[in-house]
Amino acid sequence: MNVEKRVRELVEEKIAELKRNDLFLVSVKMHSNGSLIVLLDADNGLGIDDCAAVSRYVGFKLEEENVIETAYNLEVSSPGVDTPLTFARQYLKNIGRSLAIKTVDGLKKEVKLIAVNEDKITIEEKIKEVGKKAVIIQSHIPYNQITETKVLISFK
C-alpha cells in the first residue's frame, strides 16, 4: 500500500468530517528517516485544533490498519513561510504581499501580488532602468509559467 496515498485519503476523510470547506491538504511526504509530514492550510486561518484533530485521526487509522510497519513520526502542520505556494487559494491569502517568483524561463522576480484568478496572477513590479526613474508595471503571470513562489517576509 502506498503510504502517502493512504494518508491523503485519511486527511480528506477527516476534513470532510470536520465540515470545514476552507480547510485543504497541501502535501503529504513520507521521508526515509521515518518522518511523515502532512501540511494543511485554510482559507480562513488554520488553528492548532485543526492540526491536532487531523493528526489524531490519521495516526489512529494508520495504527489500526497497520499501514506503516516501522517506527515513524507523524507531523501535521501548516506550511512554513519558506514553503512555496502550491494552490491558487494560497495565493488568494497573500494578495498585497511581496513574493519571490521563479518562472519556467529561469527568471527570478520580486513582485507584489495584486490579484488572483483561476489561471493567472496579477503582479506589480518595480522596473528601474539606468538613468531613469523607477516605474511600477502591472502584468499577469499564468500559473503554468511559474515554477516556484515564496512569500517574502518584511521586517520594516
Stockholm file with secondary structure:
# STOCKHOLM 1.0

chainA/1-156         MNVEKRVRELVEEKIAELKRNDLFLVSVKMHSNGSLIVLLDADNGLGIDDCAAVSRYVGFKLEEENVIETAYNLEVSSPGVDTPLTFARQYLKNIGRSLAIKTVDGLKKEVKLIAVNEDKITIEEKIKEVGKKAVIIQSHIPYNQITETKVLISFK
#=GR chainA/1-156 SS CCHHHHHHHHHHHHHHHHTCTTEEEEEEEECTTSEEEEEEEETTCCCHHHHHHHHHHHHHHHHHHTCCCSCCEEEEECCCTTSCCCSHHHHHTTTTSEEEEEETTSCEEEEEEEEECSSEEEEEEEECCTTSCCEEEEEEEEGGGEEEEEECCCCC
#=GC SS_cons         CCHHHHHHHHHHHHHHHHTCTTEEEEEEEECTTSEEEEEEEETTCCCHHHHHHHHHHHHHHHHHHTCCCSCCEEEEECCCTTSCCCSHHHHHTTTTSEEEEEETTSCEEEEEEEEECSSEEEEEEEECCTTSCCEEEEEEEEGGGEEEEEECCCCC
//
